[in-house]
């Protein structure tokens, strides 16, 4: 009896956790470097801008902001420089 109750409880707990956090698809178009991130009853991204200046008028006067597309295909960003730490020995 206890095993059946525990199995039902575990099944309900797993079902509740999976329903609470639905999976989201990638919302960024990798063809454009700038996206308009819109906030409201429905949050969404419009990735159809080639510059922040081009995106700014679309964001003006509404709950939105222009962001750099993190998935832009032609992005040429150099990796950060490697920092090497030197350990100094102190004479004792």
Jmol script that loads the backbone (N, CA, C; Angstrom):
load data "model"
ATOM      1  N   UNK A   1       0.819  -1.187   0.000  1.00  0.00           N
ATOM      2  CA  UNK A   1       0.000   0.000   0.000  1.00  0.00           C
ATOM      3  C   UNK A   1       0.871   1.261   0.000  1.00  0.00           C
ATOM      4  N   UNK A   2       1.918   1.261   0.825  1.00  0.00           N
ATOM      5  CA  UNK A   2       2.796   2.417   0.890  1.00  0.00           C
ATOM      6  C   UNK A   2       3.546   2.616  -0.421  1.00  0.00           C
ATOM      7  N   UNK A   3       3.952   1.532  -1.059  1.00  0.00           N
ATOM      8  CA  UNK A   3       4.692   1.613  -2.311  1.00  0.00           C
ATOM      9  C   UNK A   3       3.822   2.224  -3.401  1.00  0.00           C
ATOM     10  N   UNK A   4       2.563   1.833  -3.453  1.00  0.00           N
ATOM     11  CA  UNK A   4       1.640   2.379  -4.456  1.00  0.00           C
ATOM     12  C   UNK A   4       1.414   3.874  -4.222  1.00  0.00           C
ATOM     13  N   UNK A   5       1.245   4.259  -2.970  1.00  0.00           N
ATOM     14  CA  UNK A   5       1.041   5.676  -2.659  1.00  0.00           C
ATOM     15  C   UNK A   5       2.279   6.494  -2.998  1.00  0.00           C
ATOM     16  N   UNK A   6       3.450   5.928  -2.711  1.00  0.00           N
ATOM     17  CA  UNK A   6       4.695   6.618  -3.021  1.00  0.00           C
ATOM     18  C   UNK A   6       4.880   6.761  -4.530  1.00  0.00           C
ATOM     19  N   UNK A   7       4.528   5.736  -5.272  1.00  0.00           N
ATOM     20  CA  UNK A   7       4.642   5.790  -6.734  1.00  0.00           C
ATOM     21  C   UNK A   7       3.695   6.842  -7.321  1.00  0.00           C
ATOM     22  N   UNK A   8       2.500   6.932  -6.809  1.00  0.00           N
ATOM     23  CA  UNK A   8       1.540   7.941  -7.288  1.00  0.00           C
ATOM     24  C   UNK A   8       2.045   9.334  -6.958  1.00  0.00           C
ATOM     25  N   UNK A   9       2.531   9.524  -5.734  1.00  0.00           N
ATOM     26  CA  UNK A   9       3.051  10.834  -5.332  1.00  0.00           C
ATOM     27  C   UNK A   9       4.238  11.239  -6.195  1.00  0.00           C
ATOM     28  N   UNK A  10       5.157  10.308  -6.466  1.00  0.00           N
ATOM     29  CA  UNK A  10       6.328  10.610  -7.290  1.00  0.00           C
ATOM     30  C   UNK A  10       5.901  10.963  -8.709  1.00  0.00           C
ATOM     31  N   UNK A  11       4.932  10.248  -9.241  1.00  0.00           N
ATOM     32  CA  UNK A  11       4.437  10.544 -10.581  1.00  0.00           C
ATOM     33  C   UNK A  11       3.808  11.924 -10.665  1.00  0.00           C
ATOM     34  N   UNK A  12       3.045  12.298  -9.655  1.00  0.00           N
ATOM     35  CA  UNK A  12       2.436  13.634  -9.635  1.00  0.00           C
ATOM     36  C   UNK A  12       3.493  14.720  -9.499  1.00  0.00           C
ATOM     37  N   UNK A  13       4.502  14.483  -8.685  1.00  0.00           N
ATOM     38  CA  UNK A  13       5.566  15.478  -8.492  1.00  0.00           C
ATOM     39  C   UNK A  13       6.353  15.681  -9.783  1.00  0.00           C
ATOM     40  N   UNK A  14       6.677  14.611 -10.476  1.00  0.00           N
ATOM     41  CA  UNK A  14       7.419  14.725 -11.736  1.00  0.00           C
ATOM     42  C   UNK A  14       6.568  15.425 -12.787  1.00  0.00           C
ATOM     43  N   UNK A  15       5.289  15.096 -12.837  1.00  0.00           N
ATOM     44  CA  UNK A  15       4.390  15.752 -13.789  1.00  0.00           C
ATOM     45  C   UNK A  15       4.251  17.241 -13.524  1.00  0.00           C
ATOM     46  N   UNK A  16       4.179  17.631 -12.261  1.00  0.00           N
ATOM     47  CA  UNK A  16       4.061  19.047 -11.920  1.00  0.00           C
ATOM     48  C   UNK A  16       5.332  19.807 -12.271  1.00  0.00           C
ATOM     49  N   UNK A  17       6.483  19.183 -12.044  1.00  0.00           N
ATOM     50  CA  UNK A  17       7.745  19.863 -12.358  1.00  0.00           C
ATOM     51  C   UNK A  17       7.919  20.034 -13.861  1.00  0.00           C
ATOM     52  N   UNK A  18       7.534  19.046 -14.638  1.00  0.00           N
ATOM     53  CA  UNK A  18       7.704  19.171 -16.089  1.00  0.00           C
ATOM     54  C   UNK A  18       6.708  20.147 -16.679  1.00  0.00           C
ATOM     55  N   UNK A  19       5.552  20.314 -16.083  1.00  0.00           N
ATOM     56  CA  UNK A  19       4.564  21.269 -16.582  1.00  0.00           C
ATOM     57  C   UNK A  19       4.929  22.694 -16.184  1.00  0.00           C
ATOM     58  N   UNK A  20       5.665  22.860 -15.114  1.00  0.00           N
ATOM     59  CA  UNK A  20       5.999  24.196 -14.624  1.00  0.00           C
ATOM     60  C   UNK A  20       7.035  24.899 -15.495  1.00  0.00           C
ATOM     61  N   UNK A  21       7.897  24.164 -16.170  1.00  0.00           N
ATOM     62  CA  UNK A  21       8.959  24.772 -16.963  1.00  0.00           C
ATOM     63  C   UNK A  21       8.936  24.215 -18.387  1.00  0.00           C
ATOM     64  N   UNK A  22       8.079  24.776 -19.238  1.00  0.00           N
ATOM     65  CA  UNK A  22       8.024  24.260 -20.607  1.00  0.00           C
ATOM     66  C   UNK A  22       9.290  24.613 -21.381  1.00  0.00           C
ATOM     67  N   UNK A  23       9.668  23.768 -22.290  1.00  0.00           N
ATOM     68  CA  UNK A  23      10.848  24.013 -23.117  1.00  0.00           C
ATOM     69  C   UNK A  23      10.552  25.115 -24.111  1.00  0.00           C
ATOM     70  N   UNK A  24      11.563  25.956 -24.377  1.00  0.00           N
ATOM     71  CA  UNK A  24      11.391  27.059 -25.315  1.00  0.00           C
ATOM     72  C   UNK A  24      12.325  26.858 -26.487  1.00  0.00           C
ATOM     73  N   UNK A  25      11.830  27.179 -27.654  1.00  0.00           N
ATOM     74  CA  UNK A  25      12.647  27.093 -28.857  1.00  0.00           C
ATOM     75  C   UNK A  25      13.547  28.322 -28.943  1.00  0.00           C
ATOM     76  N   UNK A  26      14.570  28.232 -29.772  1.00  0.00           N
ATOM     77  CA  UNK A  26      15.450  29.377 -29.963  1.00  0.00           C
ATOM     78  C   UNK A  26      14.655  30.509 -30.588  1.00  0.00           C
ATOM     79  N   UNK A  27      14.696  31.672 -29.984  1.00  0.00           N
ATOM     80  CA  UNK A  27      13.887  32.799 -30.425  1.00  0.00           C
ATOM     81  C   UNK A  27      14.717  33.848 -31.150  1.00  0.00           C
ATOM     82  N   UNK A  28      15.895  33.516 -31.588  1.00  0.00           N
ATOM     83  CA  UNK A  28      16.766  34.472 -32.252  1.00  0.00           C
ATOM     84  C   UNK A  28      17.050  33.995 -33.671  1.00  0.00           C
ATOM     85  N   UNK A  29      16.882  34.888 -34.651  1.00  0.00           N
ATOM     86  CA  UNK A  29      17.212  34.567 -36.039  1.00  0.00           C
ATOM     87  C   UNK A  29      18.703  34.814 -36.226  1.00  0.00           C
ATOM     88  N   UNK A  30      19.491  33.798 -36.560  1.00  0.00           N
ATOM     89  CA  UNK A  30      20.939  33.977 -36.669  1.00  0.00           C
ATOM     90  C   UNK A  30      21.376  34.794 -37.883  1.00  0.00           C
ATOM     91  N   UNK A  31      20.450  35.255 -38.709  1.00  0.00           N
ATOM     92  CA  UNK A  31      20.810  36.016 -39.907  1.00  0.00           C
ATOM     93  C   UNK A  31      20.958  37.515 -39.638  1.00  0.00           C
ATOM     94  N   UNK A  32      20.480  38.010 -38.500  1.00  0.00           N
ATOM     95  CA  UNK A  32      20.516  39.445 -38.206  1.00  0.00           C
ATOM     96  C   UNK A  32      21.289  39.709 -36.915  1.00  0.00           C
ATOM     97  N   UNK A  33      22.090  40.784 -36.882  1.00  0.00           N
ATOM     98  CA  UNK A  33      22.921  41.049 -35.704  1.00  0.00           C
ATOM     99  C   UNK A  33      22.201  41.712 -34.532  1.00  0.00           C
ATOM    100  N   UNK A  34      21.008  42.298 -34.768  1.00  0.00           N
ATOM    101  CA  UNK A  34      20.313  43.027 -33.712  1.00  0.00           C
ATOM    102  C   UNK A  34      18.877  42.525 -33.609  1.00  0.00           C
ATOM    103  N   UNK A  35      18.408  42.363 -32.366  1.00  0.00           N
ATOM    104  CA  UNK A  35      17.044  41.899 -32.111  1.00  0.00           C
ATOM    105  C   UNK A  35      16.298  42.925 -31.270  1.00  0.00           C
ATOM    106  N   UNK A  36      15.001  42.992 -31.495  1.00  0.00           N
ATOM    107  CA  UNK A  36      14.112  43.789 -30.672  1.00  0.00           C
ATOM    108  C   UNK A  36      13.467  42.832 -29.688  1.00  0.00           C
ATOM    109  N   UNK A  37      13.697  43.045 -28.405  1.00  0.00           N
ATOM    110  CA  UNK A  37      13.133  42.195 -27.367  1.00  0.00           C
ATOM    111  C   UNK A  37      11.902  42.916 -26.823  1.00  0.00           C
ATOM    112  N   UNK A  38      10.722  42.334 -27.039  1.00  0.00           N
ATOM    113  CA  UNK A  38       9.449  42.969 -26.686  1.00  0.00           C
ATOM    114  C   UNK A  38       8.905  42.322 -25.420  1.00  0.00           C
ATOM    115  N   UNK A  39       8.462  43.165 -24.477  1.00  0.00           N
ATOM    116  CA  UNK A  39       7.905  42.711 -23.209  1.00  0.00           C
ATOM    117  C   UNK A  39       6.434  43.088 -23.152  1.00  0.00           C
ATOM    118  N   UNK A  40       5.638  42.265 -22.529  1.00  0.00           N
ATOM    119  CA  UNK A  40       4.210  42.535 -22.396  1.00  0.00           C
ATOM    120  C   UNK A  40       3.478  41.256 -22.062  1.00  0.00           C
ATOM    121  N   UNK A  41       2.209  41.173 -22.468  1.00  0.00           N
ATOM    122  CA  UNK A  41       1.479  39.929 -22.214  1.00  0.00           C
ATOM    123  C   UNK A  41       2.167  38.739 -22.893  1.00  0.00           C
ATOM    124  N   UNK A  42       2.780  38.996 -24.053  1.00  0.00           N
ATOM    125  CA  UNK A  42       3.541  37.984 -24.772  1.00  0.00           C
ATOM    126  C   UNK A  42       4.946  38.524 -25.004  1.00  0.00           C
ATOM    127  N   UNK A  43       5.937  37.878 -24.441  1.00  0.00           N
ATOM    128  CA  UNK A  43       7.325  38.277 -24.645  1.00  0.00           C
ATOM    129  C   UNK A  43       7.855  37.571 -25.887  1.00  0.00           C
ATOM    130  N   UNK A  44       8.500  38.327 -26.764  1.00  0.00           N
ATOM    131  CA  UNK A  44       9.055  37.723 -27.965  1.00  0.00           C
ATOM    132  C   UNK A  44      10.200  38.573 -28.488  1.00  0.00           C
ATOM    133  N   UNK A  45      10.948  38.009 -29.442  1.00  0.00           N
ATOM    134  CA  UNK A  45      12.083  38.690 -30.060  1.00  0.00           C
ATOM    135  C   UNK A  45      11.825  38.831 -31.550  1.00  0.00           C
ATOM    136  N   UNK A  46      12.163  40.001 -32.084  1.00  0.00           N
ATOM    137  CA  UNK A  46      12.115  40.232 -33.521  1.00  0.00           C
ATOM    138  C   UNK A  46      13.544  40.480 -33.979  1.00  0.00           C
ATOM    139  N   UNK A  47      14.157  39.504 -34.595  1.00  0.00           N
ATOM    140  CA  UNK A  47      15.522  39.654 -35.082  1.00  0.00           C
ATOM    141  C   UNK A  47      15.469  39.943 -36.568  1.00  0.00           C
ATOM    142  N   UNK A  48      15.389  41.234 -36.901  1.00  0.00           N
ATOM    143  CA  UNK A  48      15.309  41.630 -38.305  1.00  0.00           C
ATOM    144  C   UNK A  48      15.998  42.968 -38.553  1.00  0.00           C
ATOM    145  N   UNK A  49      16.923  43.321 -37.675  1.00  0.00           N
ATOM    146  CA  UNK A  49      17.585  44.621 -37.769  1.00  0.00           C
ATOM    147  C   UNK A  49      19.080  44.430 -38.010  1.00  0.00           C
ATOM    148  N   UNK A  50      19.658  45.362 -38.762  1.00  0.00           N
ATOM    149  CA  UNK A  50      21.081  45.275 -39.071  1.00  0.00           C
ATOM    150  C   UNK A  50      21.939  46.162 -38.177  1.00  0.00           C
ATOM    151  N   UNK A  51      21.311  47.054 -37.392  1.00  0.00           N
ATOM    152  CA  UNK A  51      22.076  47.906 -36.483  1.00  0.00           C
ATOM    153  C   UNK A  51      21.183  48.322 -35.319  1.00  0.00           C
ATOM    154  N   UNK A  52      21.821  48.775 -34.238  1.00  0.00           N
ATOM    155  CA  UNK A  52      21.056  49.267 -33.094  1.00  0.00           C
ATOM    156  C   UNK A  52      20.296  50.536 -33.457  1.00  0.00           C
ATOM    157  N   UNK A  53      20.883  51.376 -34.316  1.00  0.00           N
ATOM    158  CA  UNK A  53      20.212  52.604 -34.747  1.00  0.00           C
ATOM    159  C   UNK A  53      18.957  52.299 -35.557  1.00  0.00           C
ATOM    160  N   UNK A  54      18.985  51.245 -36.345  1.00  0.00           N
ATOM    161  CA  UNK A  54      17.817  50.865 -37.124  1.00  0.00           C
ATOM    162  C   UNK A  54      16.722  50.296 -36.215  1.00  0.00           C
ATOM    163  N   UNK A  55      17.097  49.648 -35.147  1.00  0.00           N
ATOM    164  CA  UNK A  55      16.146  49.030 -34.224  1.00  0.00           C
ATOM    165  C   UNK A  55      15.501  50.049 -33.282  1.00  0.00           C
ATOM    166  N   UNK A  56      16.211  51.105 -32.929  1.00  0.00           N
ATOM    167  CA  UNK A  56      15.760  52.069 -31.920  1.00  0.00           C
ATOM    168  C   UNK A  56      14.368  52.640 -32.188  1.00  0.00           C
ATOM    169  N   UNK A  57      14.030  53.067 -33.419  1.00  0.00           N
ATOM    170  CA  UNK A  57      12.675  53.588 -33.631  1.00  0.00           C
ATOM    171  C   UNK A  57      11.579  52.541 -33.385  1.00  0.00           C
ATOM    172  N   UNK A  58      11.860  51.288 -33.637  1.00  0.00           N
ATOM    173  CA  UNK A  58      10.865  50.236 -33.409  1.00  0.00           C
ATOM    174  C   UNK A  58      10.623  50.016 -31.915  1.00  0.00           C
ATOM    175  N   UNK A  59      11.632  50.283 -31.087  1.00  0.00           N
ATOM    176  CA  UNK A  59      11.493  50.099 -29.643  1.00  0.00           C
ATOM    177  C   UNK A  59      10.917  51.331 -28.950  1.00  0.00           C
ATOM    178  N   UNK A  60      10.946  52.453 -29.621  1.00  0.00           N
ATOM    179  CA  UNK A  60      10.526  53.715 -29.015  1.00  0.00           C
ATOM    180  C   UNK A  60       9.034  53.700 -28.683  1.00  0.00           C
ATOM    181  N   UNK A  61       8.720  54.069 -27.456  1.00  0.00           N
ATOM    182  CA  UNK A  61       7.332  54.212 -27.038  1.00  0.00           C
ATOM    183  C   UNK A  61       6.638  52.915 -26.672  1.00  0.00           C
ATOM    184  N   UNK A  62       7.352  51.844 -26.551  1.00  0.00           N
ATOM    185  CA  UNK A  62       6.740  50.575 -26.165  1.00  0.00           C
ATOM    186  C   UNK A  62       7.658  49.819 -25.219  1.00  0.00           C
ATOM    187  N   UNK A  63       7.156  48.807 -24.609  1.00  0.00           N
ATOM    188  CA  UNK A  63       7.953  47.993 -23.687  1.00  0.00           C
ATOM    189  C   UNK A  63       8.879  47.079 -24.463  1.00  0.00           C
ATOM    190  N   UNK A  64       9.963  47.638 -24.935  1.00  0.00           N
ATOM    191  CA  UNK A  64      10.893  46.865 -25.761  1.00  0.00           C
ATOM    192  C   UNK A  64      12.284  47.450 -25.637  1.00  0.00           C
ATOM    193  N   UNK A  65      13.273  46.649 -26.007  1.00  0.00           N
ATOM    194  CA  UNK A  65      14.650  47.119 -26.032  1.00  0.00           C
ATOM    195  C   UNK A  65      15.392  46.424 -27.157  1.00  0.00           C
ATOM    196  N   UNK A  66      16.396  47.085 -27.676  1.00  0.00           N
ATOM    197  CA  UNK A  66      17.229  46.522 -28.735  1.00  0.00           C
ATOM    198  C   UNK A  66      18.430  45.839 -28.093  1.00  0.00           C
ATOM    199  N   UNK A  67      18.701  44.635 -28.531  1.00  0.00           N
ATOM    200  CA  UNK A  67      19.820  43.876 -27.980  1.00  0.00           C
ATOM    201  C   UNK A  67      20.656  43.308 -29.118  1.00  0.00           C
ATOM    202  N   UNK A  68      21.917  43.039 -28.827  1.00  0.00           N
ATOM    203  CA  UNK A  68      22.798  42.397 -29.790  1.00  0.00           C
ATOM    204  C   UNK A  68      22.445  40.912 -29.801  1.00  0.00           C
ATOM    205  N   UNK A  69      22.269  40.359 -30.977  1.00  0.00           N
ATOM    206  CA  UNK A  69      21.877  38.963 -31.143  1.00  0.00           C
ATOM    207  C   UNK A  69      23.041  38.048 -30.742  1.00  0.00           C
ATOM    208  N   UNK A  70      22.879  37.243 -29.689  1.00  0.00           N
ATOM    209  CA  UNK A  70      23.968  36.363 -29.267  1.00  0.00           C
ATOM    210  C   UNK A  70      24.194  35.185 -30.211  1.00  0.00           C
ATOM    211  N   UNK A  71      23.263  34.953 -31.127  1.00  0.00           N
ATOM    212  CA  UNK A  71      23.369  33.830 -32.059  1.00  0.00           C
ATOM    213  C   UNK A  71      23.637  34.271 -33.489  1.00  0.00           C
ATOM    214  N   UNK A  72      24.089  35.499 -33.678  1.00  0.00           N
ATOM    215  CA  UNK A  72      24.369  36.014 -35.018  1.00  0.00           C
ATOM    216  C   UNK A  72      25.481  35.191 -35.652  1.00  0.00           C
ATOM    217  N   UNK A  73      25.240  34.668 -36.852  1.00  0.00           N
ATOM    218  CA  UNK A  73      26.163  33.744 -37.509  1.00  0.00           C
ATOM    219  C   UNK A  73      27.473  34.406 -37.915  1.00  0.00           C
ATOM    220  N   UNK A  74      27.421  35.615 -38.438  1.00  0.00           N
ATOM    221  CA  UNK A  74      28.618  36.278 -38.956  1.00  0.00           C
ATOM    222  C   UNK A  74      29.359  37.079 -37.896  1.00  0.00           C
ATOM    223  N   UNK A  75      29.060  36.852 -36.651  1.00  0.00           N
ATOM    224  CA  UNK A  75      29.730  37.600 -35.591  1.00  0.00           C
ATOM    225  C   UNK A  75      31.209  37.239 -35.553  1.00  0.00           C
ATOM    226  N   UNK A  76      32.038  38.244 -35.548  1.00  0.00           N
ATOM    227  CA  UNK A  76      33.479  38.026 -35.465  1.00  0.00           C
ATOM    228  C   UNK A  76      33.975  38.641 -34.166  1.00  0.00           C
ATOM    229  N   UNK A  77      33.924  37.865 -33.154  1.00  0.00           N
ATOM    230  CA  UNK A  77      34.365  38.332 -31.840  1.00  0.00           C
ATOM    231  C   UNK A  77      35.610  37.560 -31.464  1.00  0.00           C
ATOM    232  N   UNK A  78      36.639  38.286 -31.155  1.00  0.00           N
ATOM    233  CA  UNK A  78      37.882  37.640 -30.758  1.00  0.00           C
ATOM    234  C   UNK A  78      37.725  37.091 -29.349  1.00  0.00           C
ATOM    235  N   UNK A  79      38.304  35.937 -29.098  1.00  0.00           N
ATOM    236  CA  UNK A  79      38.226  35.396 -27.743  1.00  0.00           C
ATOM    237  C   UNK A  79      39.007  36.284 -26.783  1.00  0.00           C
ATOM    238  N   UNK A  80      38.624  36.290 -25.520  1.00  0.00           N
ATOM    239  CA  UNK A  80      39.349  37.113 -24.559  1.00  0.00           C
ATOM    240  C   UNK A  80      40.785  36.632 -24.423  1.00  0.00           C
ATOM    241  N   UNK A  81      41.692  37.551 -24.134  1.00  0.00           N
ATOM    242  CA  UNK A  81      43.092  37.132 -24.003  1.00  0.00           C
ATOM    243  C   UNK A  81      43.269  36.194 -22.814  1.00  0.00           C
ATOM    244  N   UNK A  82      44.184  35.280 -22.977  1.00  0.00           N
ATOM    245  CA  UNK A  82      44.469  34.327 -21.910  1.00  0.00           C
ATOM    246  C   UNK A  82      45.365  35.014 -20.887  1.00  0.00           C
ATOM    247  N   UNK A  83      44.931  34.997 -19.650  1.00  0.00           N
ATOM    248  CA  UNK A  83      45.717  35.626 -18.593  1.00  0.00           C
ATOM    249  C   UNK A  83      46.510  34.558 -17.880  1.00  0.00           C
ATOM    250  N   UNK A  84      47.763  34.760 -17.833  1.00  0.00           N
ATOM    251  CA  UNK A  84      48.647  33.813 -17.144  1.00  0.00           C
ATOM    252  C   UNK A  84      49.058  34.444 -15.808  1.00  0.00           C
ATOM    253  N   UNK A  85      48.826  33.721 -14.771  1.00  0.00           N
ATOM    254  CA  UNK A  85      49.205  34.194 -13.443  1.00  0.00           C
ATOM    255  C   UNK A  85      50.569  33.613 -13.094  1.00  0.00           C
ATOM    256  N   UNK A  86      51.427  34.471 -12.664  1.00  0.00           N
ATOM    257  CA  UNK A  86      52.750  34.015 -12.246  1.00  0.00           C
ATOM    258  C   UNK A  86      52.762  33.919 -10.731  1.00  0.00           C
ATOM    259  N   UNK A  87      53.273  32.847 -10.278  1.00  0.00           N
ATOM    260  CA  UNK A  87      53.376  32.672  -8.834  1.00  0.00           C
ATOM    261  C   UNK A  87      54.766  33.085  -8.405  1.00  0.00           C
ATOM    262  N   UNK A  88      54.819  33.965  -7.468  1.00  0.00           N
ATOM    263  CA  UNK A  88      56.102  34.453  -6.950  1.00  0.00           C
ATOM    264  C   UNK A  88      56.425  33.720  -5.656  1.00  0.00           C
ATOM    265  N   UNK A  89      57.628  33.289  -5.594  1.00  0.00           N
ATOM    266  CA  UNK A  89      58.084  32.655  -4.356  1.00  0.00           C
ATOM    267  C   UNK A  89      58.715  33.719  -3.480  1.00  0.00           C
ATOM    268  N   UNK A  90      58.283  33.722  -2.267  1.00  0.00           N
ATOM    269  CA  UNK A  90      58.835  34.669  -1.302  1.00  0.00           C
ATOM    270  C   UNK A  90      59.961  34.010  -0.530  1.00  0.00           C
ATOM    271  N   UNK A  91      61.047  34.696  -0.399  1.00  0.00           N
ATOM    272  CA  UNK A  91      62.182  34.170   0.367  1.00  0.00           C
ATOM    273  C   UNK A  91      61.855  34.262   1.851  1.00  0.00           C
ATOM    274  N   UNK A  92      62.085  33.179   2.517  1.00  0.00           N
ATOM    275  CA  UNK A  92      61.782  33.180   3.967  1.00  0.00           C
ATOM    276  C   UNK A  92      63.024  32.980   4.760  1.00  0.00           C
TER     277      UNK A  92
END
end "model"
wireframe off; spacefill off
backbone 0.3
color backbone group
